[in-house]
Amino acid sequence: MKFTIRFADKIVGTLVLLALAILIIVVFMIGRSQRWFAKDYQYLTYYSSASGLSVNMAVQYMGITIGHVNKIKLVKDSNDINDLIEVTFSIFEEYKDRVRTGSMVEIQVSPIGLGNTFIFYSGKGAETIPEGSVIPELSSPLAKQYIAAGLASLPDTGGGSINNIIVQFNDVLEKINSAITGPDAEGNTAIQQIIIDIETLTQGISRQMTPILNNLGACAGQLTPIMDNLGTVTDKMSDPSGSIMSLLDSEGSIYSELTTSLESIAGILDNLDKTSEVLPSNLPGLLINLNAALRSAQDVMIALTNNPLLRRGVPEHREASPGGSGSRNQEF
């Protein structure tokens, strides 16, 4: 009995120490799994809405959890006018080197309603981003500058995915908003500049059309006396007692004389036509008679040339038919 009492305090103490050791080990393991003793780096990003965000939301990079969302709060923008959602998220120490210049974040919405995902995209810059800096959201102007400068690549979310469509739709909305509200260097929006250009073009057309209209007015002034003269001639032509109507009067003497003259001219033309029809048939005989007369004259000239006393006489010539003489009737 004395033996049991003497070692009881030692047994209890050993059990208590063993329980404490087990408790410490369990707490250490839980803390390690929850990263109680690890160093995490805090960063900020801003959204226009907290929809799809939640505290302790995992930060995914290439399908691996590299951090968590720590805090979500409502703040004012830099102009202290509009409200924004400030999101504080952490990146595990072992992934700190992935946070380089050009890094971006995005909230991806599941197309089948299985929840949202906070996605981190590592930048291509050589320098790491200091803790507490702002990591831009994918559709923000700063992220677009990173993409344009080659410091970041637009993530491949699939040509037909909802996320890609939403990103492109946001880009279109921002361009439309910029066209409506974004002033240029002179303080004019794109639509205002278009209106100014149209007004300038209209004024230029008006200046070009003014001399043309003046020339048309001058031409109209010159056409007025011509139109008056045409009206006078028309009135004279329509006058029944005028000379033109006298010519056109079928019962008048002038019309009868013109008709008689035209009939005489028609008769003369008819006689000429008949004469021209007879000439082609009589023309060969006339040509033969003319040829005979020419040969007689030639004979006389030859006789006079040979001898004034006509000793040798006139050489005899054989008559040739109208078609010409053949080679058999020629003398050698």
Buried (B, 14 or more C-beta within 10 A) or exposed (E): EEEEEEEEEEEEEEEEEEEEEEEEEEEEEEEEEEBEEEEBBBBBBBBEEBEBBEEEBEBBBEEEEBBBBBEBEEEEEEEEEEEBBBBBBBBBEEBBEBBBBBBBBBBBBEEEEEEBBBBBBBBBBEEBBEBEBEBBBBBBEEBBEBBEEEBBBBBEBEEEBBBBEBBEEEEEEBEEEEEEEEEEEEEBBBEBBEEEEEEEEEEEEEEEEEEEEEEEEEEEEEEEEEEEEEEEEEEEEEEEEEEEBBEEEEEEEEBEEEEEEEEEEEEEEEEEEEEEEEEEEEEEEEEEEEEEEEEEEEBEEEBEEBEEEEEEEBEEEEEBEEEEEEEEEEEE
